[in-house]
Amino acid sequence: MAAQFGRRLRKGAATTAVAAVAVAALSASQAPGVNDHGRQPTADATPSPDASASDGSATGNSPYYTDLPPLNSPSPSPSTGPLPTPSGTPEAGIPATVLDAYKKAEASLRDSKPGCNLPWQLLAAIGRVESGQARGGRVTADGTTVSPILGPQLDGNGFALIKDTDNGAYDGNSSYDQAVGPMQFIPSTWAWAGRDGNGDGKKDPNNVYDAALAAGHYLCRNNWDLSDQDDLDRAILSYNNSREYLNLVMRWLDYYRKGTHEVPDGTGTLPGNRSDDRAGSSAGPSTPSVPGTPGAGGSKPEPGPRPEKPGGGGTTTPKPTPPPTTPPTSPSTPPSTSPTPTDTVQHLEDAGTGKLTAMAGDAFTKRISTRAETKAGKAVAKVRIRFTIVGDTDTTFTGGESVATVATNSSGVAVAPALQAGEKTGDVTVRATVVGRTIAGLDYTATVTERAADTLARTGDAALTCTPGGEFANQVEVKATYKGAVADGVAATATLIKSADDPTANDKGPYFKDADGKAVRTLTGLKTDAKGLLKLPKLYADDTTGTFLLRVTTEGGATLTVELTVAAAETSSPSPSASPSA
């Protein structure tokens, strides 16, 4: 073990020197999106406040591969070719199934979230940094990794501290969470971000189609537009909250944009350097952090690629160093572990959330605010609060998700993303819970009301007249607005009423016809169209003459009364006869 560790240190030292030269060259060349836009330097790994909306990162800030792309640009070649062209660099080759998963995820997001502008090359860049393109494309025909890819357990020992959230369902670890699969999702993030990308009815983080689609949706949340550099930065930082990670992904993104090609599964290049190697750690996303712990699917994860000592050779077993002894008079005491902020939370309190009401299809103007407190009522910062929309509803958070996780600020407050009302009306429950704790959650009620209009007006001014037993020449059309804006999808009712003071349906005069041709004087279930317009069916008249009233009402109180006239046709008087001749 010591010999292997020594090989890794020597390899890491050599590679670090080469990487330093490469970084300097890339910095000097002003690689797109790396040193402009006012970013902090690479050495500054301070977490971005913009990334707090999702646990700080999709991966729990797990380690990642730090290999840089070659300084020479890849030679573009057809993505359908089985092998790279002789002039193409090996690093530009992406395994066929993995490449297909990235492109299908891009196509899916183009339809579901066109404003995101997700490029598949971004998924390729993240996949390269996170897992070396699923260990060089070691996947089955349906895209599932040959063996689970696991990051180290996030126990706070050199990594983030994230206690188990899935009872070991995805990572096989019931004590701490581990990043899982080719895109390295932690279980608590996969629980809401997971997608079925290959249509098999399952959401498997070890399947590259599922993982790529989930990564795409994750990067497209919060209404981010990835063609905008600032939003692109926020999205990447939300995946792994490190400026070094951001710069590295941007370099691979730029590299893949210049050209790539397809290679057979299992033949992709394998990276050899990891962010945790620099600290001397042996843990990484290709190896289980707990020896013998089964990964998702029940198989033991296969060790990932590791640098070999040049020239080969065996390893030597170092002489073990005896542990220090404790004097008999001094009883040993187990090391104490300081409680994490999450451990100190005793309950959740509302932090001034206003009344949550929105019309169907609109965004809620108020946002949910929750404060984490100790038993003594002291606010607790840096605690992850998960907001979950429960029940049968189509209301979501902005971005289309039903779950969002936000870290509490220095005042112990977490503010959920804005809610977007769906078309189903009624009360919606949003539950706030502490990630990693089993304390009681805090429920909020949000109410979705019917679409409404406050004004109705006719779109024309032609007189509405008819002869007894005839048909009105013009149909009634109205336009609905709400606070001056078009009121689309608003429910309306049209009734031929007895009088201005009596809104009950008349039993004589003008009428509509139902599907069977029978006279009806009340129409329900009407709705304005996308332009707020409502055109009523044709009107007919019986033999009763006079002036009649048609009243149209909508949800929200808008009312319009229209006059209808039924009168006999005017007859022309005969011309006077000539007087008889004398």
Secondary structure, DSSP 8 states (H G I E B T S, - for coil): -HHHHHHHHHHHHHHHHHHHHHHHHHHHTT-TTTS-TT---TT-----GGGGGBTT-SSSS---B-----SS------TT-SS--TTS-GGGEEEHHHHHHHHHHHHHHHHH-GGG---HHHHHHHHHHHHHHHHHH-B-TTSBBSS--B----BSSSS-B-B-SSTTTTTS-SSB---BTTTTB-HHHHHHH---SSSSS---TTBHHHHHHHHHHHHTGGG--TTSHHHHHHHHHHHS--HHHHHHHHHHHHHHHT--EEE-TT-S-----BTTGGGT----TTS-SSTT---TTSS----------TT----------------TTS----------HHHH--EEEE-S---EEEETTSB-SS--EEEEE-TTS-B--S-EEEEEEESS---EETTS-SEEEEE--TTSEEE---EE--S--EEEEEEEEETT--S--EEEEEEEE----SEEEES-----EE-TT-B-SS--EEEEEETTEE-TT-EEEEEEES-SS--SB-SSS-BEE-TTS-EESEEEEEE--TTSEEE----B--S--EEEEEEEEETTS-EEEEEEEE----------------
